[in-house]
Amino acid sequence: MRPSRRTVLTATAAAGVTTTATTAASATASASASASAAARTADANTDRPPATAQRPSGELRALLREIDPDRIEATVRKLVSFGTRHTLSTQDDPERGIGAARDWIAAEMRSYAAASGGRMTVDLQSYVQEPASRIPVATRITNVVATLRGSVTPERVYVVSGHYDSRASDVMDATSDAPGADDDASGVAVAMELARVMARRRPASTIVFAAVAGEEQGLYGAAYMAQQYKAAGTDVQGMFTNDIVGSSTADDGTRDPYTIRLFAEGVPSSETPEEAAVRRSVGGENDSPSRQLARFVRDVADNDATGMNVRVIYRRDRYRRGGDHIPFLERAYPAARFTEPAEDFAHQHQDVRVEGGKQYGDLPEFCDFAFTARVARVNAAALWTLAQAPGVPRDARIVTSTLTNATQLTWSRGTEPDLAGYEIVWRETTAPEWTHVVAAGDVTSYEVDLSKDNVFFGVRAVNRSGLRGPVAFPAPQT
């Protein structure tokens, strides 16, 4: 017998209170989480953990402890040492230019892969970009791609990237020094440190760690990588780019070392006219796959294990800016961008110089490597949990063939061998986070005694270890 409307609301509200209380108690025991809590804003999506929050496992905590800020600093400084990494700079000088940086990144990634027992492979994903915007002559663009193959569901793929090209004030200046410490040696350092730490482990699904080129000239490397996956029919269920994650200091000198922004689009970049019509009819502007991915990051990475507050921004990117997640979004892959909490534009896209007594240029002395290590922990918590948990439920639907004040949801059962069942989640249409959770069991249909007209519903899968995957937002099914 299905639970009554009053029983459902009472039980799930109590569960939400228990989750919040438990999380708060754990956070109180952690100094880093206390610091994070002190840095939180009063924004509605950061004032308390959502009902869907998941506590980090012992396995995940051990992984996060291995992330080393000293190694991240060494990576950033090494990349800066190549002088410029401009996409149009020399590719055959062993000490200066983008070619030298490419070769060093590849060698480092291969050294990590050597510890993987054959599970990690490293490829130079290369093509010649013919003349185009900001590419005056045919130019070879090369991504360094380390792939850690999953041991259970290798067909499911998650990608983390940073771009290793850099620029000076003039985006076409390929010869001047362009250290690119924050933008974006910091993001490359995150991807490389995660590759180092995870290479010795066995994720259930495949994780890709990428350093891409051509970002400053027009997202060329990421577009090529995303298109290669799309052409191959690869099931990329999540992509994160880390772009400008090296500093916690704003242009006015204020610091926010325990917050990272996560940009996630609402209306999908790849939306078809038919999909747009459905979205308008059900009000799904805040429930794109990328928004569900962002909520998942908050669920698993905004806690004492990372020491960070994940501030989700309901935008694809900042004004007049773009990142390597966009080509993935355009190809219907869920993707989001990590960026530091408040940028200092004197240390981005600037020639190295002193002007009016002020130092300009993207130099490593303006980076906060402990902060970048915490950003890496946020990425690691999200990627590792995604790879170990079940995938997003397929074919999630709300049955609309009859008019009723109850809601019936259906979905297809996943193929994961450790799948335990499913949960139904919901929230008020004005709420940013899921507020209620109820166990549905190992079924493919469930009815809730609540009106589909009044709240938003979702479905997520659970495995036998208790790990939950991202939520699927159901479409109407007549």
Salt bridges, closest charged atoms under 4 A:
GLU66 OE1 - ARG200 NH2 2.72
GLU66 OE2 - ARG201 NH2 2.73
GLU73 OE2 - ARG77 NE 2.92
ASP103 OD1 - ARG102 NE 2.90
ASP165 OD1 - HIS163 ND1 2.92
ASP177 OD1 - ARG96 NH2 2.87
ASP183 OD1 - HIS163 NE2 3.02
ASP183 OD2 - HIS349 NE2 2.96
GLU193 OE2 - ARG196 NH2 2.74
GLU215 OE1 - HIS163 NE2 3.21
GLU216 OE2 - HIS163 NE2 3.91
GLU216 OE1 - HIS349 NE2 3.25
ASP235 OD2 - ARG394 NH2 2.70
ASP243 OD1 - HIS163 NE2 3.22
ASP243 OD2 - ARG337 NH2 3.41
GLU271 OE2 - ARG279 NE 2.61
GLU285 OE2 - ARG279 NH1 3.36
ASP287 OD1 - ARG295 NH1 3.39
ASP287 OD2 - ARG427 NH2 2.73
ASP302 OD1 - ARG40 NH2 2.73
ASP302 OD2 - ARG298 NH1 3.09
ASP304 OD1 - ARG55 NH2 2.45
ASP304 OD2 - ARG61 NH1 3.31
ASP317 OD1 - ARG318 NH1 2.72
ASP317 OD2 - HIS325 NE2 3.84
ASP317 OD2 - ARG337 NH1 3.03
GLU330 OE1 - ARG331 NH1 3.98
GLU343 OE2 - ARG261 NH2 2.98
GLU343 OE2 - ARG318 NE 3.09
GLU343 OE1 - ARG321 NH1 3.96
ASP344 OD2 - HIS347 NE2 3.63
GLU355 OE1 - ARG353 NE 2.96
ASP368 OD2 - ARG255 NH2 2.78
GLU416 OE2 - ARG156 NH2 3.67
GLU423 OE1 - ARG460 NE 2.72
GLU423 OE2 - ARG468 NH2 2.65
GLU433 OE2 - ARG298 NE 3.02
ASP442 OD1 - ARG413 NE 2.92
GLU447 OE2 - ARG2 NH1 1.95
ASP449 OD1 - ARG2 NH2 3.63
ASP449 OD1 - ARG5 NH2 3.09
